Amino acid sequence: MKSGKKVILLIALSLIIIGIGSSAFLFSQTSMNQKTENAIQQQAQQSWLPASQVKPGVWTKITNQDFAPANKTEVFLDGWIGCHVAAMDSWLIYYVLSHYGINFTYEYHTSDPYRTPPNVPGLIFESYKAPKNSPIMFDWLYMYNEYLNETTLPTPQPMNYTISPTIATYDGLLELKEFAPQWVYNIAVTYNVPIVGQFKSPPHVVTMLIVTGPNGTWLLLGPSYPPSAIATLTPEQVMEDLLTQSNPQLMNAINQFWQVLNESMGKPTQVSTVTQESEEFITYLHGFGFTTYYYPGNQSSTFGPSEWLMYANSPNRNPIFSGNLNANWVYKQANAFQYGNITAWEEDNQLLGSEFGSGYEQAAGDAVGPSFANGVVYVGSDSGQLYAINAQTGETIWELTTPAAVIMSEPVVYDGMVYVGLGPATFTYEQGKLNAYGGGHRGLYTGLTGMLAVNATDGVPEWLFLTKSEVMPTAVAYNGMIMFDDGDGNVYAVNANSGKLIWNYSYDGSANMASLDLYQGNGYALLITAFSPGYPVNMSAIVALYVNNGSPAYILKVPFAYGSSVGDAVPAVYGEYLVDSFMGYPVYHGVYLNQIDVRQVLLVANVTNGKIIYVENITGYGHPGDDNNGFSPLVYGGVIYVPSHINRTVAAYNLTNGKLIWISPKMNHASLADQPVYYKDYIIVPDFDHITVLNASNGDLVNKYYVGVDLGKDQPLIIGNTLIDSSIFGYVIAIPISEILS
C-alpha cells in the first residue's frame, strides 16, 4: 500500500486472529452485509464477460464500461511488493506511461527470494507527475506484506504457509475494499479470486493490471511474458534493456500493453518506437558508412504538405498547415536523456554556469525543430541520427545513423528526397583562437561535414556533397537545386538529384544557424544568407544572391552586430520586407561574457535591394547569450513577433514603422531564441518544460501547458489539430492543439 496504514492493518488483523481464534468465524463475522455485496456484484456483472472466458496471462476486454474519470484513461496496478508479476508489470507501466509525459519516482526492487521464481527485478512506485491535461492517469495498491505471511518484521522470512487460506483471501479483499476504487474490488471478486487465487498456495488475491477508458476495460491476470526474460538480470540491467529496446520478450509485452491502452482510449495504436520487422541497409559514401534501419510496416498515409522546402517551410517562418492529424504521442530518440533525469545538465548549470549546461543542448538532443511532409515527421539529432516518424502513430519509419557528430538543421523534403546538413557547432583549437579575436570559421576540420541526400521512403542515402566546414543552417530547395551555406563562408547550389555543383559563392564570414530564406520576385529569385564575422574584422552581413548563377544582388553589412549574432538569427521575408533581429552595439568591460553588455536590434530592410528601412534598439543593455546570440523573428499579418532572452519576453512590433505593440509577461525558463508560432489569434512559445500561449492581440498570457519534455531553441509546427516539436534532450512530441490552448 501507499501509506503507514499497512502496518496498522496487519497489527489489527493479528489482534483479531488472537482474540477470536477462528479464521472462519472471523470471515463470517467481519464480512460486509452479504445481500448488499451480492447486489453490487450482480449489477456490475450484468454487462461483463463471463469469468470462464478470461485466461491468465492474456489481455482480455471484460466490459465496455468505463470506470475512469471523464476524458481520462486509467491504469491500475493491484499487486504485492514481493510478487514477481507485480515486478514484471512495473516495467510495462514505466516504459509506456513515460512516453505520455508521466514522470515516476520509484525504487529498484526484487521480488520475494523465497518464492518461485525468486528475485525478479522490478520497480516500486512511490509517486508520479503527469503533464497538465494528460489523457492518462495511474493508480496502484500494494497489498499484504512483502513476503505474503503474517509477520510485520522487516527481515525476510521463508513462506511457511502459516497464514490460513481464508485469511489470505480475506486480507487482500479487505485491503482492496478499503483502499481501491469499488470497480477494482468488483473485478477482483469476479475474476481474480475464482480464476487464479484459488489455485495459489495459499489462495490469495494475485496481481492485476487493469486499463479502463472511453472504449472499455481490459484486465491482465498474471504475467504477459515469461519471468525468465528478466529473472537473471538486475533492475539496472532491465532499465538498460528498456532504453536500448534490446529485450524482445519484454518489448513484445510492452507492445501488447500499449495497444490495449490506446484501444481503451478509443484511439488507434499511437506512440511506439518498438517494431519487430525491419530491414537494415549499410551505404558507403566517400568511404564513410551510413546505417539505415527501415520499418516498412510503419509507413504513414499521405497528408499535409507534400514538401518541406526551407526552414519552417515558409519565408515568413510560420509553419502552420491544414490536415486531419489528431495525434498524441512522445517519441524517444536513440541517445536521449533518461526521461525525467537531466541531472548532468542541471548540475553543470548550477556548478559551472549556463555556458556549460548549454553544451548538452548541442550534443544530446535536437538543435532545431522538426519538419513534415506527406504524413511523416523528420527530425535531425545532435547525436548524428536522422529519423522519419509516422505522424499518426509515433512509430519509426526509418532511422539513419551517420558518421557525422551532429545534425543541426531542419530536414528539407523535396521531390522524394530528404536533405540535411552535417557538421558540429565547434571550433578547432586554431580556429577557436581566431574566433576569440573576432571570428574564426566554424566547424572547419572538425569531422564529417557536408550536405546529405536521403531517399524519403526508406532512409537510404543517395549522395553526399562534402564541404570544408559545418552545414548547420537549413537549406532551401528551389527549381531543381539544393542551396546551402557553411561555416567557411561558402554558399553552394547543387543538383537535387545528383549532388553535382551548379555554382559556388564565397564570403569572408561564417554561416552558423541562420537558415537560408528565399524571395521570389518578378522573373527572378533571391537566396538570402547571413554571416557572422570573419577574421580579422567584423564582416557580419546579410548577403542576397541570384539563384540562377550565385552572383550577389547586394551585401547588407552589419558592422554594429555583436559576435555570431547575424549568423545565428534566422531571417524572415514578408512581401518585400526582410526582417532580422540580433545583438548589437556591444560595450566591453572585459573579455568575459559577464563583462560585455549588448542591446537587441531589430533590423528591417527592403529585400529586393538591401536598403535599410529602420534599425531599432528594442531592449536595454544585457549580457550576451551563452551559445546563440540571435533572435529569430516571425512575421505575420504585418506584425513582427520577436523573442528576447535579454528581456525574457516576446514582443510584437508594427512591420512598417517598428512601433511597439505589446510585450508579453516574462518567461524566465524559456530559451527565447527561435521564432514563436502564430495560430488562430494565439502566439505559441516553447517554454522549457511548458508551452506558453499568448493572446496575439495584446500579449496577455492565455495558458501554460506542461509538456513533460524540455524544449529549447526550437520552433514547433502545427499540422491540422496537432502540434509537433522536438526537445533539447532527445524527444519528439505530438500534442492535440486544443489541449494546449485550453
Disulfide bonds with the S-S distance in Angstrom:
none
